[in-house]
Amino acid sequence: MMNNRIIQCVCISLFATILSGCAVVGPDYKRPSAPQSPSFKEAKGWQKATPLDQAPKGDWWKVYQDPVLSKLLAQVQINNQNVAEYAAQYEKAKAVAEQAGANLYPSINGSAGATRSGTQNQTSNSFSAKGSASWELDLWGKLRRTREEDRASAMASAAQLANATLSAQSSLAQDYFQLRVMDEQIALYQRNIKNYTQYLKVVNNQYKAGNISRSSLAQAQTQLHTTRVSMINLKWQRAQYEHAIAVLIGKPPAAFSLPAEPLSYHLPTIPAELPSALLQRRPDIAYAERNVAAANAAVGVAIAGYYPDLTLSASAGVENSTLSNLFELPSRVWSIGPSLSGNIFDFGATKAKVRQAKASYDASVANYRQTVLNAFQEVEDYLVAIHGLNEEMAVQKQATASARESARVTYNQFNSGMIDYLNVATTEATSLSQQQNELNIIKSQLINSVKLIVALGGGWNVSDLPSATPPKKNTAK
């Protein structure tokens, strides 16, 4: 009799397993269409391609040829606490996905116990050892869809980690370049303060000699003090950028300092033509797309709510009041059998859950498409900015040179007694302003180049792409 029951349960299990391999409710995932562009408006030759966010990006900051910057950026992935938070979240997401995969298989549990109980006139002992197994058969694919959803969520978490790392690196690079330009601006003010101090001595001597008016002396004093104020203003701003860099590499500001250095920079050369496969490496695009995949799987999980769950369970063990007789035949107990559970009538709750899941899917698709559109806009914006800044710099260098020459000639005329010091102050202010403008353009060029690198997902090394043709090796003739 017992053997017949076991055979019946085994048959049910095999039949259900066959069903579980065939029936998976809900839509299979297909990447939704996204906005396309035949070419980039600001860079002819770029073409849209398939997402390649997992392609290696390398140390993109090496294009700037700045060893100090490279050393700082290498610390972000190791010490930045925001990155560490996302890394922990990714590990959690992977564990959730592993747990979802484990739910597809039987679970086995065991227990053992000993109790002593009694009344006023009698005491008794009870010993037991039991094992049990249960298996929810995935008849309709609910568990597989859940695993699919959790795996997609884990991949989205990995994209978040990559995005957080790239964002922190971008912030550090931009802060670093702003700080270095400020170093040069402070040095510029220091040089001008030195010159203006000398000018003030000359003006003061001429004023004492009665050769110039009091207004000229006041003008020279104002010029010197105003320049000092501007330099002090830059110094405390520089300190704040230094503090920001410290936090980005996981250090308290008091434990970090970055000595001032003369401005020495290398603007990376942007190739005339680049495949937009580089754009598709962006982690924010990957994050949005994988959220679509997770939402699609969630629709299947919700649809599976219409169908019952089948669970096979079995238990076996021994119970006896005497420990020495615990494993004898009369002490054995067992049970085996399937259980079927499901909603008979839930007043539309399951239907509402399916509608919610489908609406969430539609929302994630819209977000994915908008993310792609934003990516195209960012690349176009930074490309046109870089091209425009290059043109600005060419003209600005001419304006700076002319202003310096004007200031030199005007000061010589003042020394010759031909003009008032007011003219000197005016041309010196113009010269200082033009030099500041040139430094600001350099800063904008550097920052925009960083932003373009980030907009492309981290650099533009075409050889990093999976479809790249291996470079030919040079051979000696």
C-alpha positions as CSV (number, residue, x, y, z in Angstrom):
1,M,0.0,0.0,0.0
2,M,2.7,2.4,0.9
3,N,4.7,1.6,-2.3
4,N,1.6,2.4,-4.4
5,R,1.2,5.8,-2.8
6,I,4.9,6.6,-3.4
7,I,4.6,5.5,-7.1
8,Q,1.5,7.8,-7.4
9,C,3.3,10.8,-6.0
10,V,6.3,10.2,-8.2
11,C,4.1,10.1,-11.2
12,I,2.4,13.3,-10.2
13,S,5.8,14.9,-9.7
14,L,7.1,13.9,-13.1
15,F,3.9,15.0,-14.8
16,A,4.1,18.4,-13.1
17,T,7.8,18.7,-14.0
18,I,7.0,18.2,-17.6
19,L,4.3,20.9,-17.4
20,S,6.7,23.3,-15.7
21,G,9.1,23.0,-18.6
22,C,6.5,24.1,-21.1
23,A,4.2,26.6,-19.5
24,V,5.6,30.0,-18.9
25,V,3.0,32.8,-18.8
26,G,3.7,36.4,-19.6
27,P,5.6,38.0,-22.5
28,D,9.2,37.0,-23.4
29,Y,11.5,40.0,-23.2
30,K,12.5,41.9,-26.3
31,R,14.5,45.2,-26.1
32,P,12.1,48.0,-27.0
33,S,12.8,50.3,-29.9
34,A,14.6,53.5,-29.0
35,P,15.0,56.8,-30.8
36,Q,17.6,56.7,-33.6
37,S,19.7,59.2,-35.4
38,P,21.3,58.5,-38.8
39,S,24.3,60.6,-37.7
40,F,25.3,63.1,-35.1
41,K,24.7,66.7,-36.2
42,E,27.9,67.9,-34.7
43,A,30.2,65.0,-35.7
44,K,29.6,63.6,-39.2
45,G,30.2,59.9,-39.6
46,W,28.9,58.8,-36.2
47,Q,26.3,56.0,-36.5
48,K,23.9,54.5,-33.9
49,A,24.7,51.0,-32.7
50,T,23.7,48.3,-30.3
51,P,24.2,48.9,-26.6
52,L,27.7,47.8,-25.5
53,D,27.7,49.1,-21.9
54,Q,29.8,46.0,-20.8
55,A,32.6,46.8,-23.2
56,P,35.8,47.8,-21.3
57,K,36.4,51.5,-20.9
58,G,39.9,51.6,-19.4
59,D,41.5,54.5,-17.7
60,W,39.9,57.2,-19.8
61,W,41.7,60.0,-17.9
62,K,45.0,59.0,-19.3
63,V,44.2,61.1,-22.4
64,Y,45.0,64.2,-20.3
65,Q,48.6,63.1,-19.6
66,D,48.4,64.3,-16.0
67,P,50.0,61.9,-13.5
68,V,48.5,63.7,-10.5
69,L,45.0,63.5,-11.9
70,S,45.6,59.8,-12.8
71,K,46.6,59.0,-9.3
72,L,43.6,60.7,-7.8
73,L,41.1,59.1,-10.2
74,A,42.5,55.7,-9.6
75,Q,41.5,56.1,-5.9
76,V,37.8,56.8,-6.6
77,Q,36.8,53.2,-7.3
78,I,38.6,52.0,-4.1
79,N,37.9,54.7,-1.6
80,N,34.8,56.7,-2.6
81,Q,32.0,55.9,-0.2
82,N,29.2,56.6,-2.6
83,V,30.7,54.0,-4.9
84,A,31.1,51.6,-2.0
85,E,27.4,52.0,-1.2
86,Y,26.4,51.1,-4.8
87,A,28.9,48.2,-4.7
88,A,27.2,46.8,-1.6
89,Q,23.8,47.3,-3.2
90,Y,25.0,45.3,-6.2
91,E,26.2,42.5,-4.0
92,K,22.8,42.4,-2.4
93,A,21.0,42.3,-5.7
94,K,23.2,39.4,-6.8
95,A,22.3,37.5,-3.7
96,V,18.6,38.2,-4.3
97,A,18.9,36.8,-7.8
98,E,20.7,33.7,-6.4
99,Q,17.9,33.2,-3.9
100,A,15.3,33.4,-6.7
101,G,17.2,30.7,-8.6
102,A,17.3,28.5,-5.5
103,N,13.5,28.6,-5.2
104,L,13.2,26.5,-8.4
105,Y,14.6,23.5,-6.5
106,P,13.3,21.4,-3.5
107,S,14.1,22.6,0.0
108,I,15.1,20.0,2.6
109,N,14.9,20.6,6.4
110,G,15.8,18.5,9.4
111,S,15.1,18.7,13.1
112,A,15.8,16.7,16.3
113,G,14.5,17.2,19.7
114,A,14.0,15.7,23.2
115,T,11.4,16.8,25.7
116,R,10.5,15.7,29.2
117,S,7.0,16.4,30.5
118,G,4.8,15.3,33.4
119,T,2.0,15.8,35.8
120,Q,1.9,15.4,39.6
121,N,1.9,11.6,39.4
122,Q,3.7,10.8,36.2
123,T,6.5,12.0,33.9
124,S,7.3,11.0,30.4
125,N,10.0,11.5,27.8
126,S,9.8,12.1,24.1
127,F,12.5,11.8,21.5
128,S,12.2,12.7,17.8
129,A,14.2,13.1,14.6
130,K,12.5,14.3,11.5
131,G,13.3,15.3,8.0
132,S,11.1,17.1,5.5
133,A,11.2,18.2,1.9
134,S,9.0,20.5,-0.1
135,W,9.0,21.6,-3.8
136,E,6.9,24.2,-5.4
137,L,6.6,23.1,-9.0
138,D,6.9,26.0,-11.4
139,L,3.8,25.0,-13.5
140,W,3.2,28.5,-14.9
141,G,6.7,30.0,-14.9
142,K,6.1,32.3,-11.9
143,L,9.4,31.3,-10.2
144,R,11.3,31.5,-13.5
145,R,9.9,34.9,-14.2
146,T,10.8,36.0,-10.7
147,R,14.3,34.8,-11.2
148,E,14.4,36.6,-14.6
149,E,13.2,39.8,-12.9
150,D,15.8,39.6,-10.1
151,R,18.6,38.9,-12.5
152,A,17.6,41.9,-14.6
153,S,17.5,44.0,-11.4
154,A,20.9,42.7,-10.4
155,M,22.2,43.8,-13.9
156,A,20.6,47.2,-13.4
157,S,22.3,47.4,-10.0
158,A,25.6,46.7,-11.8
159,A,24.9,49.6,-14.2
160,Q,24.1,51.8,-11.2
161,L,27.5,51.0,-9.7
162,A,29.2,51.8,-13.0
163,N,27.3,55.0,-13.3
164,A,28.2,56.0,-9.8
165,T,31.8,55.3,-10.4
166,L,31.9,57.2,-13.7
167,S,30.0,60.1,-12.1
168,A,32.4,60.4,-9.2
169,Q,35.4,60.2,-11.5
170,S,33.9,62.9,-13.7
171,S,33.2,65.2,-10.7
172,L,36.8,64.7,-9.5
173,A,38.3,65.5,-12.9
174,Q,36.1,68.6,-13.3
175,D,37.0,69.8,-9.7
176,Y,40.7,69.1,-10.4
177,F,40.7,71.2,-13.6
178,Q,38.9,74.0,-12.0
179,L,41.4,74.0,-9.1
180,R,44.4,74.0,-11.5
181,V,42.9,76.9,-13.5
182,M,42.4,78.7,-10.2
183,D,46.1,78.1,-9.4
184,E,46.9,79.9,-12.6
185,Q,44.4,82.7,-11.9
186,I,45.9,83.2,-8.4
187,A,49.4,83.3,-9.9
188,L,48.1,85.9,-12.5
189,Y,46.7,88.1,-9.7
190,Q,50.0,87.7,-7.8
191,R,52.0,89.0,-10.8
192,N,49.6,91.9,-11.3
193,I,49.7,92.8,-7.5
194,K,53.5,92.9,-7.8
195,N,53.2,95.2,-10.8
196,Y,50.5,97.3,-9.3
197,T,52.5,97.7,-6.1
198,Q,55.4,99.0,-8.2
199,Y,53.1,101.3,-10.2
200,L,51.7,102.7,-6.9
201,K,55.2,103.6,-5.7
202,V,55.8,105.5,-9.0
203,V,52.4,107.3,-8.8
204,N,53.0,108.2,-5.2
205,N,56.4,109.7,-5.9
206,Q,54.9,111.7,-8.8
207,Y,52.1,112.8,-6.6
208,K,54.5,114.0,-3.9
209,A,56.4,115.9,-6.6
210,G,53.2,117.6,-7.6
211,N,53.2,116.1,-11.1
212,I,49.9,114.3,-10.9
213,S,46.5,114.7,-9.2
214,R,45.2,113.1,-6.1
215,S,42.7,111.2,-8.2
216,S,45.5,109.3,-10.0
217,L,47.0,108.2,-6.7
218,A,43.5,107.1,-5.6
219,Q,43.1,105.2,-8.8
220,A,46.4,103.3,-8.4
221,Q,45.4,102.4,-4.8
222,T,42.0,101.2,-5.8
223,Q,43.5,99.1,-8.6
224,L,45.9,97.4,-6.2
225,H,43.3,96.7,-3.4
226,T,40.7,95.4,-5.9
227,T,43.2,92.9,-7.3
228,R,44.1,91.7,-3.8
229,V,40.4,91.2,-3.0
230,S,39.9,89.1,-6.2
231,M,42.9,87.0,-5.3
232,I,41.6,86.3,-1.7
233,N,38.2,85.4,-3.2
234,L,39.9,82.8,-5.5
235,K,41.9,81.3,-2.6
236,W,39.0,80.3,-0.5
237,Q,37.2,78.9,-3.6
238,R,40.3,76.9,-4.4
239,A,40.2,75.5,-0.9
240,Q,36.6,74.3,-1.4
241,Y,37.6,72.4,-4.6
242,E,40.4,70.8,-2.6
243,H,37.9,69.7,0.0
244,A,35.6,68.3,-2.6
245,I,38.5,66.2,-4.1
246,A,39.4,64.9,-0.7
247,V,35.9,63.6,-0.1
248,L,35.7,62.1,-3.6
249,I,38.7,59.9,-2.8
250,G,37.4,59.0,0.6
251,K,39.5,61.3,2.8
252,P,38.6,64.0,5.3
253,P,39.6,67.5,4.0
254,A,42.1,67.9,6.9
255,A,44.0,64.8,5.7
256,F,44.4,66.0,2.1
257,S,46.2,68.8,0.3
258,L,47.0,69.5,-3.3
259,P,50.0,71.8,-3.8
260,A,49.6,74.6,-6.3
261,E,51.3,74.0,-9.6
262,P,51.7,76.1,-12.8
263,L,49.0,75.3,-15.3
264,S,50.1,72.5,-17.7
265,Y,47.4,70.7,-19.5
266,H,46.8,68.5,-22.5
267,L,43.4,68.8,-24.3
268,P,42.5,65.4,-25.8
269,T,42.1,65.3,-29.6
270,I,38.6,64.2,-30.6
271,P,38.7,62.0,-33.7
272,A,36.7,63.4,-36.7
273,E,34.7,60.2,-36.9
274,L,33.6,57.9,-34.1
275,P,31.1,55.0,-34.0
276,S,28.1,55.7,-31.7
277,A,28.7,52.2,-30.3
278,L,30.7,54.2,-27.8
279,L,27.6,56.1,-26.8
280,Q,25.8,52.9,-26.1
281,R,28.3,52.0,-23.4
282,R,26.6,54.5,-21.1
283,P,25.7,52.9,-17.8
284,D,22.6,55.0,-17.4
285,I,21.2,53.6,-20.7
286,A,22.1,50.1,-19.5
287,Y,20.3,50.8,-16.2
288,A,17.2,52.0,-18.0
289,E,17.1,49.1,-20.4
290,R,17.5,46.5,-17.7
291,N,14.7,48.0,-15.7
292,V,12.6,47.4,-18.7
293,A,13.6,43.8,-18.7
294,A,12.8,43.5,-15.0
295,A,9.4,45.1,-15.5
296,N,8.7,42.8,-18.4
297,A,9.4,39.7,-16.2
298,A,7.2,41.3,-13.4
299,V,4.2,41.2,-15.9
300,G,4.7,37.4,-16.1
301,V,4.8,37.1,-12.3
302,A,1.6,39.0,-12.0
303,I,-0.2,36.9,-14.7
304,A,0.9,33.7,-12.9
305,G,-1.3,34.9,-10.0
306,Y,-4.3,33.7,-12.0
307,Y,-3.1,30.1,-11.7
308,P,-2.8,27.8,-8.7
309,D,0.4,26.8,-7.0
310,L,1.3,23.1,-6.7
311,T,3.6,22.0,-3.9
312,L,5.0,18.5,-3.3
313,S,5.9,17.8,0.3
314,A,7.2,14.8,2.1
315,S,8.4,14.1,5.6
316,A,9.8,11.2,7.5
317,G,11.2,10.6,11.0
318,V,11.1,8.7,14.2
319,E,9.4,9.3,17.5
320,N,9.7,7.3,20.7
321,S,9.6,7.8,24.4
322,T,12.9,5.8,24.8
323,L,16.0,7.0,23.2
324,S,17.4,3.5,22.8
325,N,14.3,2.5,20.8
326,L,14.2,5.7,18.7
327,F,15.4,4.1,15.4
328,E,13.4,0.9,15.6
329,L,10.7,0.1,13.0
330,P,7.6,0.9,15.2
331,S,9.0,4.4,15.8
332,R,9.0,5.5,12.2
333,V,6.5,8.0,10.9
334,W,6.1,9.5,7.4
335,S,3.9,11.6,5.2
336,I,3.9,12.5,1.5
337,G,1.5,14.3,-0.8
338,P,0.8,17.3,-3.1
339,S,-1.0,20.5,-2.2
340,L,-2.8,22.8,-4.6
341,S,-3.6,26.4,-3.6
342,G,-4.9,29.4,-5.5
343,N,-7.4,32.2,-5.6
344,I,-10.9,31.2,-6.5
345,F,-12.3,34.7,-6.4
346,D,-10.3,37.8,-5.3
347,F,-12.6,40.6,-6.5
348,G,-10.3,41.6,-9.3
349,A,-7.1,41.9,-7.2
350,T,-5.0,39.8,-9.5
351,K,-6.3,41.6,-12.6
352,A,-5.4,44.9,-10.9
353,K,-1.8,43.6,-10.2
354,V,-1.4,42.6,-13.9
355,R,-2.6,46.1,-15.0
356,Q,-0.1,47.7,-12.5
357,A,2.8,45.5,-13.8
358,K,1.9,46.4,-17.5
359,A,1.7,50.1,-16.6
360,S,5.1,49.9,-14.9
361,Y,6.5,48.2,-18.0
362,D,5.2,51.0,-20.2
363,A,6.7,53.6,-17.9
364,S,10.1,51.9,-17.9
365,V,10.0,51.8,-21.7
366,A,9.3,55.5,-21.9
367,N,12.1,56.2,-19.4
368,Y,14.5,54.1,-21.5
369,R,13.6,55.9,-24.7
370,Q,14.0,59.3,-22.9
371,T,17.4,58.3,-21.5
372,V,18.6,57.5,-25.1
373,L,17.3,60.9,-26.3
374,N,19.0,62.6,-23.4
375,A,22.2,60.8,-24.3
376,F,22.1,62.1,-27.9
377,Q,21.4,65.6,-26.7
378,E,24.3,65.6,-24.3
379,V,26.8,64.4,-26.9
380,E,25.6,66.9,-29.4
381,D,25.7,69.7,-26.7
382,Y,29.3,68.9,-25.7
383,L,30.5,68.5,-29.2
384,V,29.2,71.9,-30.3
385,A,30.5,73.5,-27.1
386,I,34.0,72.1,-27.8
387,H,34.0,73.2,-31.4
388,G,32.8,76.7,-30.3
389,L,35.3,77.0,-27.5
390,N,38.1,76.1,-30.0
391,E,37.0,79.0,-32.2
392,E,36.7,81.3,-29.1
393,M,40.2,80.4,-28.0
394,A,41.7,81.3,-31.4
395,V,40.1,84.8,-31.2
396,Q,40.7,85.2,-27.5
397,K,44.4,84.7,-27.8
398,Q,44.5,87.7,-30.3
399,A,42.4,89.8,-27.9
400,T,44.8,88.9,-25.0
401,A,47.9,89.8,-27.0
402,S,46.4,93.1,-28.1
403,A,45.3,94.0,-24.5
404,R,48.8,93.3,-23.2
405,E,50.4,95.4,-25.9
406,S,47.9,98.2,-25.2
407,A,48.7,98.1,-21.4
408,R,52.5,98.2,-22.2
409,V,52.2,101.2,-24.5
410,T,49.9,103.1,-22.2
411,Y,52.2,102.6,-19.2
412,N,55.2,103.9,-21.2
413,Q,53.2,106.9,-22.3
414,F,52.3,107.5,-18.6
415,N,56.0,107.3,-17.6
416,S,56.7,109.9,-20.3
417,G,54.2,112.2,-18.9
418,M,52.0,112.1,-22.0
419,I,48.8,110.7,-20.3
420,D,47.1,110.4,-16.9
421,Y,47.3,107.3,-14.8
422,L,43.6,106.7,-15.3
423,N,44.4,105.5,-18.8
424,V,47.0,103.0,-17.4
425,A,44.4,101.7,-14.9
426,T,41.9,101.2,-17.7
427,T,44.2,99.3,-20.1
428,E,45.7,97.2,-17.2
429,A,42.2,96.2,-16.1
430,T,41.3,95.3,-19.7
431,S,44.5,93.2,-20.0
432,L,43.8,91.4,-16.8
433,S,40.2,90.7,-17.9
434,Q,41.3,89.3,-21.2
435,Q,43.9,87.0,-19.5
436,Q,41.1,85.8,-17.2
437,N,38.9,85.2,-20.2
438,E,41.5,83.1,-21.8
439,L,41.9,81.0,-18.6
440,N,38.2,80.6,-18.3
441,I,38.0,79.3,-21.9
442,I,40.8,76.8,-21.1
443,K,38.7,75.7,-18.0
444,S,35.6,75.3,-20.2
445,Q,37.5,73.3,-22.8
446,L,38.8,70.9,-20.1
447,I,35.5,70.5,-18.4
448,N,33.6,70.0,-21.6
449,S,36.0,67.3,-22.7
450,V,35.4,65.4,-19.5
451,K,31.7,65.7,-20.0
452,L,31.9,64.4,-23.5
453,I,33.9,61.4,-22.3
454,V,31.3,60.7,-19.7
455,A,28.5,61.2,-22.3
456,L,30.1,58.5,-24.4
457,G,30.2,56.1,-21.5
458,G,33.9,56.6,-20.8
459,G,36.4,57.5,-23.5
460,W,36.5,57.0,-27.3
461,N,39.0,54.2,-27.7
462,V,37.5,52.3,-30.6
463,S,39.8,49.4,-30.1
464,D,38.0,48.6,-26.8
465,L,34.8,47.6,-28.7
466,P,34.1,43.9,-29.3
467,S,33.7,44.5,-33.0
468,A,37.0,46.3,-33.4
469,T,39.5,45.0,-35.9
470,P,42.8,44.0,-34.1
471,P,45.6,46.6,-35.0
472,K,48.2,45.4,-37.4
473,K,51.6,44.7,-35.9
474,N,54.6,46.6,-37.2
475,T,57.2,44.3,-38.5
476,A,60.8,44.9,-39.3
477,K,61.7,44.8,-43.0
